[in-house]
């Protein structure tokens, strides 16, 4: 039985919380803009999204299983609890910019995040496990309670980030860009006592 053709959206703009947003599960969206949309009940399962932007949108707990996400930009969006580790992997990797987003409790397990930026985001209690964050941008983000386990942070930028505790003994941190006093969070697990 032949596979049903994907629903395709190209160059479209969807605006407003009450707009009739398309069913994106299994769909293809290219160069689309979603502005002030409530996608709380939406699913991106199996979708292919490329060069799309989401501004001031609600996407908590959105299902991204088997989705391909390329060249996306999320600005001031709520993506709490999203399990990004469920996305489909391909040669391009995940290419996403999160700018001033709420990613509390999000999970980024086993992902290549070298082409992902987290600028001024709420990443409280987010889970980074077995990730490649080499050269990534986490500037200005709140990392309170975020878990970093077996993560390559080589050359990553945490300037202006706050509230992080990253065990230097179980993560790669060479060339990590940090600022005081938050840099003291790198001494976790080393049993170092800082005084003064």
N, C-alpha and C positions, 0 to 999 in steps of 0.2 A: 504494500500500500504506500503510495507516494506521500512524502511529508507535506503537510499543509503549508502554504506560503506564509511567511512572517508578515504581520501587519507592519507597515513602514510609515514613519513620520519624518519629514525632512523640512528644515527651515521654518518650523512652526513655533508660535509663541502662545503659551498658556498662562493666563493671568487671573489671579483672584482665588480666594479660598473656596468659592462655590462654583468655579469653572468646571465644566464637564471634562475632567482630565482623562486621557486615553488609558486603556488597559495596557500597561507596558510589559506585562508578563509575556515572555517569548517574542516581544516586538523588537523592531529596529528603530532607533531614534538618532537622527543625524542633524547636528547643528540646530537643535531645538532649545528654546528658553522656557523655563518654568519659573514664574515669578509669583510669590505670595500664594502658592498652592498648598492645599492640605492633602498630602499623599499618605496620611496615617494608615489607611487601610490598603494601600497599593502594594503590589508585588512587582519586583524587578527580576523575578526568577527567570533565568534563561534569556534575558534581554541582551541586546547589543546596543550600548549607548556610546556615541562618539561625538566629541566636540559640543557637548550640551552644557548649559549652565542652569543652575538652580539657585534662586535668590529668595531669601526669607521664606523658605518652604519648610513644612512639617513632614519629616520622614522617620519618625521614631520606629524602631524595630522592623524597618522595611526588610523584606526578604530579598537578598542579593545572591541566592544560591545559583551557581552556574551562569552568572551574568558576566559579560565582558564590559569593562569600564575604561574607556580611553579618552584622554583629553577633556576630562570633566572638571567643572569648577562649581564648588558649593560655597555660597557666601551667606553668612548669618542663617544657616539652616540648622534644624534640630534633627540629629541622627543618633539619638541615644539608643544604646543597646544593639546597634547593628553589628552583625557578625560578618565582617569583611573577609574573614578567612574562608568563607564559603564561595567566593567568586571563582570563576573559571580562570585558570592560569594559561597564558600564552607567551609567545616570545617578546611581546611588547611590555609585558608586566602591567601593573596597575599605574595609570598616569592620571592623577587626580590632585587638585588643589583644594584644600579646605581653608577658608578664610573666615575667622570669627565664628566658627561653628560650635555647636554643642555636641560633642562626641562622648559624653559621659557613658561609661560602661560598655563602650564599643570594643570589639575584639579584632585584633589584627594578627592572627596566628599563621605562621609559616608563609609569610608574604614577602615578596620583593618590593620594598617601599622606597627604593632609591629615587623614583620619579614622583613621589608624593610629598606635598608640602602641607604642614599643619601650622598655619600662622594665626597666633592669638586665639587659639581654640581652647575650649574646655575639654580636657582629656582626663578628667578625674575618674579614677578607677578603671581606666582603659587597660586592656591586656595586650602587651606586645611580647610574643613568645616565638622564638626561633625565626626572627625577622631580620631582614637586611635593610637597615636604615642608613647605610653609608651615604654621607653627604646630604642627608635630608635636612629639611628646614622645620624646626619646631619652635621658632622664635616667638616669644611672648605668650606661650601656652601655659595653662595651669595643669600640672601633671601630678596633682595631689592624689596619692593612692594608686597611681599608674604602676603597673607591674612590667618590669623589663627582665626577661629571662632568656639567656642565650641569644642576645641581640647584638648585631654588628652596628655600632654607632660611630665607626671610624669617620672622622671628618664631619660629623653632623653638627648642626648649629642650634645650640640651646640658649643663646644669649637672650636675656629677658624672660626666659621660661622660669617658672617658679614651682616650689613645693615638690621637687622630684627627689627620689631616693633611688640611685642606680648603683648596684653592687659592681664595682670595677673588677672584681675577681671573677664574676661569671658573665660579663659582657665585654665586648671589644670596644675600648674607648679612646684609642690612639687618635690624636688630632681633634678630639671633641672640643668644640668652642663653647665655653661657659663663662659666667660672670660670678663674682663674689657678691653676696654671701652664699648664693644658691649652690655654688660649686662644692660646698661642704657635703652635699648630698651624695657625692661620689665616694665618700669615705665609709659608706654603709658596708657592713660585713668585714671591714678591716680591723675592727676593734680599736680604732684610733679615737683618742679623746681630745677634742679641741677646746682649749681654754682661752679666756681673754676676750 
